[in-house]
């Protein structure tokens, strides 16, 4: 974002989102997790399902402020492409890396998609669109994509010998899953679907574009009321659309885009009112995380993977040994112990972000 018009609430929301990502990604035990900290199994929405779309929404806001005064040129496009490739590369590195020789996992089954990969692709597409379209064109394109995605997944004839109609359910007759399987094959998160798949990237771009549009609104905004009104419209539209196209993160349904963006705008409105209008310092720690968001997320993912894969005492992983030794007690429920582990991990990365901020260490990807 442009330092001359840096809106602190955006950094705070970004930092909050990253810490929430770390919290839900690093429980002490995946067998003992409170329901709100898990993704919906298929249709539906949990607080955890809000996290990733929130981040893409914030990416869109950052795109607006970063490129609002930029004129499309080879230099600008090159910088956008380089940043996108870096994000995709970091994501692929996380999927490929193993903490022992030869340091690369099986190439025949390694997962190609991922969180950082989706951020990189969405950032590239949304940035190029922003540089070449006005806000009306972006809004119109978003509506076309959301409606078209619904019509394609729900009504376009499905290619199968039994003549089954397409559905929004999990494979086999779901278009998003079908295309992912055809293109990605064994390089998917699950044998029949990937939450960061190929086709679902299109509505994810709309999530990012919504951030661009809200960024334009934020530029010079003095009252918070417009944010709450937009949030209300999006939430009503999204929950109404859920009847026709179920809210679903795995396929990033159009109703999912509307509802998650609505909640994102609402939460941004609350934070904007408290921090940018009322000038409260509440939640400042999240700002420290927000300015090094990708770095903190990458480190947390990398270290977590190493802790799961490196074996120590009696063949236990570092993660399992630490959790069972330090966080497991008879007087604590398994779910609380698991949550406590995640809270400590999130606190450690919050302190790391605070240290980096105080030392003026800002790593841009």
C-alpha positions in Angstrom: 0.0 0.0 0.0 1.1 3.6 -0.6 2.8 4.9 2.5 1.3 8.3 1.9 -2.2 6.9 2.4 -1.6 3.8 4.5 -4.7 2.6 6.2 -3.8 0.9 9.4 -6.9 -1.2 9.7 -5.9 -3.0 6.5 -2.6 -4.0 8.0 -4.4 -5.0 11.2 -6.9 -7.2 9.4 -4.1 -8.8 7.3 -2.2 -9.6 10.4 -5.2 -11.0 12.2 -5.9 -13.2 9.2 -2.4 -14.6 9.1 -2.4 -15.4 12.8 -5.8 -17.0 12.3 -4.3 -19.1 9.5 -1.5 -20.2 11.8 -3.9 -21.0 14.6 -6.1 -23.3 12.6 -3.1 -24.9 10.7 -1.1 -25.9 13.8 -3.3 -27.7 16.4 -1.6 -30.0 18.8 -3.5 -32.9 17.4 -5.8 -33.0 14.3 -7.8 -35.7 16.2 -8.8 -33.1 18.8 -9.9 -29.8 17.3 -12.9 -27.6 18.2 -15.4 -27.5 15.3 -15.1 -23.8 14.6 -11.4 -24.3 13.9 -12.1 -26.9 11.2 -13.2 -26.3 7.6 -16.7 -27.4 6.7 -16.6 -30.9 5.3 -18.3 -29.8 2.1 -21.2 -27.4 2.0 -21.4 -24.9 4.8 -19.3 -22.3 6.5 -17.2 -22.2 9.7 -15.1 -19.3 11.0 -12.0 -21.2 9.6 -13.5 -21.0 6.1 -13.4 -17.2 6.3 -9.7 -16.9 6.7 -8.3 -17.5 3.2 -11.0 -15.4 1.3 -10.2 -12.6 3.8 -6.6 -12.7 2.8 -7.4 -12.6 -0.9 -9.8 -9.7 -0.2 -7.0 -7.8 1.5 -4.7 -8.6 -1.4 -7.2 -6.8 -3.6 -7.2 -3.7 -1.3 -3.4 -3.7 -1.4 -3.4 -3.9 -5.3 -5.6 -0.8 -5.4 -3.3 1.3 -3.3 -0.1 -0.1 -4.9 -1.1 0.5 -8.5 -3.7 3.3 -8.4 -1.2 5.8 -9.8 0.6 3.3 -12.1 0.4 3.5 -15.9 0.4 0.1 -17.6 3.9 -0.6 -18.9 6.4 -3.4 -19.5 8.1 -2.4 -16.2 4.9 -2.6 -14.2 3.8 -5.9 -15.7 7.3 -7.3 -15.2 7.1 -6.4 -11.4 3.7 -8.0 -11.1 4.8 -11.1 -12.9 8.0 -11.5 -10.8 6.0 -11.1 -7.6 3.5 -13.7 -8.8 6.2 -16.1 -9.7 7.9 -15.7 -6.3 4.6 -16.5 -4.5 4.0 -19.5 -6.7 7.6 -20.6 -6.2 7.4 -20.4 -2.4 4.3 -22.4 -2.4 5.8 -25.1 -4.6 8.9 -25.1 -2.4 6.7 -25.9 0.6 5.1 -28.7 -1.2 8.3 -30.2 -2.6 10.6 -29.8 0.4 11.4 -32.6 2.9 13.8 -32.0 5.7 16.1 -34.9 4.8 18.2 -35.8 1.8 17.5 -35.4 -1.1 15.2 -32.6 0.2 12.6 -33.2 -2.6 9.5 -35.2 -2.2 8.1 -37.6 -4.8 7.6 -35.6 -8.0 5.0 -38.0 -9.3 2.6 -37.2 -6.5 3.7 -33.8 -5.2 0.8 -31.4 -4.9 0.9 -28.5 -7.4 -1.8 -26.2 -6.0 -1.6 -24.5 -2.6 -2.4 -21.3 -0.7 0.6 -19.3 -1.9 0.2 -20.6 -5.4 -3.4 -19.4 -5.5 -2.4 -16.0 -4.0 0.2 -15.7 -6.7 -2.1 -16.6 -9.6 -5.0 -14.4 -8.3 -2.6 -11.5 -7.6 -1.4 -11.7 -11.2 -4.8 -11.8 -12.8 -6.4 -9.2 -10.6 -3.5 -6.8 -10.9 -3.6 -6.9 -14.7 -7.3 -6.5 -14.8 -7.1 -3.5 -12.4 -4.5 -1.8 -14.6 -6.7 -2.2 -17.7 -10.3 -1.8 -16.4 -12.2 0.9 -14.5 -14.3 0.0 -11.5 -17.5 -0.4 -13.4 -15.9 -3.0 -15.8 -14.4 -4.8 -12.8 -17.8 -5.0 -11.1 -19.5 -6.1 -14.3 -16.8 -8.8 -14.9 -17.2 -10.0 -11.3 -21.0 -10.5 -11.7 -20.5 -12.3 -15.0 -18.0 -14.7 -13.5 -20.1 -15.5 -10.4 -23.3 -16.1 -12.4 -21.4 -17.9 -15.2 -19.6 -20.1 -12.6 -23.0 -21.1 -11.1 -24.6 -21.8 -14.5 -21.6 -23.9 -15.7 -21.3 -26.0 -12.5 -25.0 -26.5 -12.1 -26.4 -26.8 -15.6 -23.8 -27.5 -18.2 -24.1 -31.1 -19.5 -21.7 -33.4 -17.7 -19.7 -35.8 -19.8 -20.4 -39.3 -18.7 -21.8 -42.4 -20.1 -24.7 -42.6 -17.6 -26.0 -39.1 -18.5 -25.8 -37.8 -15.0 -26.6 -34.2 -14.4 -23.9 -32.0 -12.9 -24.2 -31.4 -9.2 -22.5 -29.2 -6.5 -21.7 -32.3 -4.5 -18.3 -34.0 -4.3 -17.0 -36.1 -7.2 -17.7 -37.8 -9.6 -20.2 -35.4 -11.3 -18.9 -32.0 -10.1 -17.3 -29.9 -12.8 -14.7 -28.3 -10.6 -13.5 -31.7 -9.3 -13.7 -33.2 -12.8 -11.5 -30.5 -14.4 -9.0 -30.6 -11.5 -8.7 -34.4 -11.8 -8.2 -34.1 -15.6 -5.5 -31.4 -15.4 -3.8 -32.1 -12.1 -4.3 -35.9 -11.8 -2.3 -37.2 -8.9 -1.0 -33.8 -8.0 -4.0 -32.9 -5.9 -4.7 -32.5 -2.2 -7.2 -35.3 -2.2 -7.8 -38.0 -4.9 -11.0 -36.4 -6.0 -10.7 -32.7 -5.3 -8.3 -29.8 -4.4 -9.5 -26.7 -2.4 -7.1 -24.6 -4.5 -8.0 -26.2 -7.8 -8.0 -24.8 -11.3 -11.6 -23.9 -12.0 -12.3 -22.5 -8.6 -9.5 -20.0 -9.1 -11.9 -17.9 -11.2 -14.3 -17.0 -8.4 -11.3 -16.6 -6.1 -10.2 -13.8 -8.5 -13.5 -12.1 -7.9 -12.8 -12.2 -4.1 -9.7 -10.3 -4.9 -11.4 -7.9 -7.2 -13.9 -7.1 -4.4 -11.0 -6.0 -2.4 -9.9 -3.7 -5.2 -13.3 -2.1 -5.3 -13.4 -1.7 -1.5 -9.9 -0.2 -1.7 -11.2 2.5 -4.0 -14.0 3.2 -1.5 -11.5 3.4 1.4 -9.4 6.0 -0.4 -10.6 9.1 1.2 -13.4 7.5 3.2 -14.3 9.5 6.3 -17.4 7.5 7.5 -17.8 3.9 8.1 -21.5 3.6 7.2 -20.9 2.7 3.5 -18.8 -0.3 4.5 -21.6 -1.7 6.7 -24.2 -1.1 4.0 -22.1 -2.9 1.4 -21.5 -5.7 3.9 -25.2 -6.0 4.5 -26.0 -6.2 0.8 -23.3 -8.8 0.2 -24.4 -11.0 3.1 -28.1 -10.9 2.2 -27.3 -11.7 -1.4 -24.9 -14.5 -0.5 -27.1 -16.3 2.0 -30.0 -16.0 -0.5 -27.9 -17.4 -3.3 -26.9 -20.3 -1.0 -30.4 -21.7 -1.7 -29.4 -22.1 -5.4 -25.6 -22.5 -5.2 -24.5 -23.8 -1.7 -21.9 -22.0 0.2 -18.8 -24.1 -0.3 -15.1 -23.3 0.1 -13.8 -26.4 -1.6 -15.2 -25.3 -4.9 -15.2 -21.5 -4.0 -18.9 -21.2 -4.9 -20.4 -17.9 -5.9 -22.4 -17.7 -2.7 -19.2 -18.4 -0.8 -17.6 -15.4 -2.5 -20.5 -13.1 -1.6 -20.8 -14.2 2.0 -17.1 -14.2 2.8 -16.6 -10.9 1.2 -19.6 -9.5 3.2 -18.1 -10.7 6.4 -14.7 -9.3 5.3 -16.1 -5.9 4.6 -18.0 -5.9 7.9 -14.9 -6.8 10.0 -12.9 -4.3 8.1 -15.5 -1.7 8.9 -15.3 -2.5 12.6 -11.5 -2.2 12.6 -11.5 0.9 10.4 -13.9 2.6 12.8 -11.8 1.7 15.8 -8.3 2.3 14.4 -8.5 4.8 11.5 -11.4 6.9 12.7 -11.3 6.7 16.6 -7.5 6.2 16.6 -7.5 3.4 19.1 -4.3 1.4 19.4 -6.2 -1.8 20.2 -4.9 -4.7 18.2 -1.6 -3.0 17.2 0.2 -6.4 17.4 -1.7 -7.5 14.3 -0.3 -4.5 12.4 3.2 -5.8 13.1 2.2 -9.1 11.7 0.4 -7.6 8.7 3.4 -5.8 7.3 5.4 -9.1 7.1 2.4 -11.3 6.4 3.8 -13.6 3.7 7.1 -14.0 5.5 5.4 -15.0 8.8 3.0 -17.4 7.0 5.8 -19.0 5.0 8.0 -19.5 8.1 5.2 -21.0 10.0 4.3 -23.4 7.2 8.0 -24.4 6.6 8.8 -24.9 10.3 5.6 -26.8 10.9 6.3 -29.2 8.1 9.8 -29.8 9.4 8.5 -30.5 12.9 6.0 -33.0 11.6 8.6 -34.8 9.4 11.7 -34.9 11.6 11.6 -37.9 13.9 13.3 -38.0 17.3 12.5 -40.0 20.4 10.9 -43.5 19.7 10.1 -42.5 16.2 7.9 -39.6 17.2 8.0 -36.4 15.3 9.3 -33.2 16.9 5.7 -31.9 16.8 4.2 -35.0 18.5 6.9 -35.1 21.2 6.6 -31.4 22.0 2.8 -31.6 22.2 2.6 -34.7 24.3 5.4 -33.6 26.6 4.5 -30.0 27.2 0.8 -29.6 26.5 -0.9 -32.8 27.4 -2.2 -33.2 31.0 -4.9 -35.3 32.7 -6.7 -32.2 34.0 -7.0 -30.7 30.5 -9.3 -32.0 27.8 -7.6 -33.2 24.6 -9.3 -30.4 22.6 -8.2 -27.7 25.0 -4.6 -29.1 25.0 -4.6 -29.1 21.2 -5.9 -25.5 21.2 -3.3 -24.4 23.8 -0.5 -25.7 21.6 -1.9 -23.7 18.6 -2.2 -20.6 20.7 1.4 -20.8 21.9 2.6 -21.3 18.3 0.6 -18.3 17.1 2.0 -16.2 20.0 5.6 -17.2 19.0 5.0 -15.9 15.5 3.4 -12.8 16.8 6.4 -12.0 18.9 8.7 -12.8 15.9 6.7 -10.3 13.8 6.9 -7.7 16.6 10.7 -8.1 16.7 11.0 -7.8 12.9 8.9 -4.6 13.0 10.9 -3.0 15.8 14.2 -3.9 14.0 12.6 -2.4 10.8 12.9 -5.8 9.0 10.4 -5.8 6.2 10.7 -8.6 3.7 8.7 -8.0 0.5 7.8 -10.9 -1.7 
